[in-house]
């Protein structure tokens, strides 16, 4: 069990998923109402740049993740918008 830096409540790390994409985190929290289990600052492993890490429940985001995948633009859509 880990303790949330956000809620100060314990959560099971086996049910935790890290989300680094701010748009995806906003979709889960803002659009779907799924509160993060924890949020903390870190650094990008490749660039060393500062990032914000969101931790969500895998079980609570399962359905929202499928919606997220369905609404993401495909490579061809991204290329055609250039």
LINBELRA-V963355 format. One record per residue. N is the residue number from 0. PHI is phi in whole degrees, -180 to 180 (999 if undefined). D_CENTER is the distance of its C-alpha to the mean C-alpha in Angstrom with 2 decimals. Layout:
BEGIN
n = [N/N]
phi = [PHI/PHI]
d_center = [D_CENTER/D_CENTER]
END
This chain:
BEGIN
n = [0/1/2/3/4/5/6/7/8/9/10/11/12/13/14/15/16/17/18/19/20/21/22/23/24/25/26/27/28/29/30/31/32/33/34/35/36/37/38/39/40/41/42/43/44/45/46/47/48/49/50/51/52/53/54/55/56/57/58/59/60/61/62/63/64/65/66/67/68/69/70/71/72/73/74/75/76/77/78/79/80/81]
phi = [999/-114/-106/-68/-75/-90/-101/67/-101/-74/-143/-83/-65/-72/-104/-104/-128/-89/-123/-100/-78/-63/-66/-66/-62/-65/-62/-61/-81/-79/-84/-100/72/-94/-72/-63/-73/-158/-140/-153/-80/-155/-129/-62/-64/-84/-103/80/-69/-68/-139/-110/-103/-108/-115/-120/-77/-59/-67/-79/-100/-54/-69/-64/-63/-64/-64/-60/-63/-68/-96/-68/-69/-79/-58/-67/-68/-66/-65/-74/-87/-78]
d_center = [19.42/17.37/17.71/14.92/15.42/14.43/16.53/18.78/18.66/18.47/15.87/16.33/14.59/15.45/13.18/10.13/7.24/5.72/2.80/5.58/5.98/6.99/8.24/5.51/4.05/7.83/8.56/7.15/8.74/11.55/12.66/12.09/12.66/10.24/10.31/8.03/10.31/10.34/9.72/11.93/13.42/14.07/15.61/14.78/16.83/18.57/19.40/19.38/17.86/16.01/12.22/9.91/7.59/5.19/6.23/6.29/9.46/9.97/12.98/11.78/9.07/11.61/13.43/10.75/9.40/13.08/13.40/10.67/12.66/15.86/15.33/14.30/17.57/19.54/21.11/24.39/23.04/21.57/24.92/26.99/25.50/26.75]
END
